[in-house]
Each structure stands twice: as structure tokens, then as C-alpha cells.
Amino acid sequence: MTSTRNGMMTKWALALLAAGALGLAGWGGKTIIADGARLTSLETMHLEFGGRLERMERKLDRLIERR
């Protein structure tokens, strides 16, 4: 009788561990995707600001050359 009880407990324990592992993996995947999207938008903003600064620098250089 104890062998069937241990077998049932083992099945329940494995099922709970598997469910927990799948839940953790799903959460981790969503987190990675969300962070990737956030990083992509930050990189885009960085490139835009870099372009704006370059244009401003060129304009300032032209103004300085005129004087």
C-alpha cells in the first residue's frame, strides 16, 4: 500500500514541478520579448537624437565659418 501512495505522490510532485517550470519559462519568455521591444525603441530614439545632433553641429559649423 505504501508503494502506491509513494507512486501517486511522485506523480503529483512531478506534475506540480512541471507546471511550475512551464509557468516560469513562459514568464521569462514574455519578459525577454518585452525587454527586447523596449531596447529596440530606445535604440531608435538614440539614433534619431544622434542624427539631430549631427545636423545641429553642421549648422553651427556653417554659422561659425560665416563669421
C-alpha positions as CSV (number, residue, x, y, z in Angstrom):
1,M,0.0,0.0,0.0
2,T,2.8,2.4,0.7
3,S,4.3,1.8,-2.8
4,T,1.1,3.0,-4.5
5,R,1.0,6.0,-2.2
6,N,4.6,6.9,-3.0
7,G,3.9,6.4,-6.7
8,M,0.9,8.8,-6.5
9,M,2.8,11.4,-4.5
10,T,5.7,11.1,-7.0
11,K,3.3,11.7,-10.0
12,W,1.7,14.7,-8.2
13,A,5.1,16.1,-7.3
14,L,6.4,15.8,-10.9
15,A,3.2,17.3,-12.3
16,L,3.5,20.3,-9.9
17,L,7.2,20.7,-10.8
18,A,6.5,20.5,-14.5
19,A,3.7,23.1,-14.2
20,G,5.9,25.4,-12.2
21,A,8.7,25.1,-14.7
22,L,6.4,25.8,-17.7
23,G,5.0,28.8,-15.9
24,L,8.4,30.2,-15.1
25,A,9.6,29.6,-18.7
26,G,6.5,31.4,-20.1
27,W,7.0,34.3,-17.8
28,G,10.7,34.5,-18.7
29,G,9.9,34.4,-22.4
30,K,7.4,37.3,-22.1
31,T,9.9,39.3,-20.1
32,I,12.6,38.8,-22.7
33,I,10.3,39.8,-25.5
34,A,9.1,42.9,-23.6
35,D,12.6,43.9,-22.8
36,G,13.6,43.4,-26.4
37,A,10.9,45.7,-27.6
38,R,11.9,48.3,-25.1
39,L,15.5,48.2,-26.1
40,T,14.6,48.5,-29.8
41,S,12.6,51.6,-29.2
42,L,15.5,53.1,-27.1
43,E,18.0,52.3,-29.8
44,T,15.7,54.0,-32.4
45,M,15.5,57.1,-30.2
46,H,19.2,57.1,-29.7
47,L,19.8,57.1,-33.5
48,E,17.3,59.9,-34.0
49,F,18.9,62.1,-31.4
50,G,22.3,61.3,-32.9
51,G,21.1,62.4,-36.3
52,R,19.6,65.6,-34.9
53,L,22.9,66.4,-33.1
54,E,24.9,65.9,-36.2
55,R,22.6,68.3,-38.2
56,M,22.9,70.9,-35.4
57,E,26.6,70.6,-35.4
58,R,26.8,71.1,-39.1
59,K,24.6,74.2,-38.9
60,L,26.8,75.6,-36.1
61,D,29.9,74.9,-38.1
62,R,28.4,76.8,-41.1
63,L,27.5,79.7,-38.8
64,I,31.0,79.9,-37.4
65,E,32.6,79.8,-40.8
66,R,30.5,82.7,-42.0
67,R,31.9,85.0,-39.3
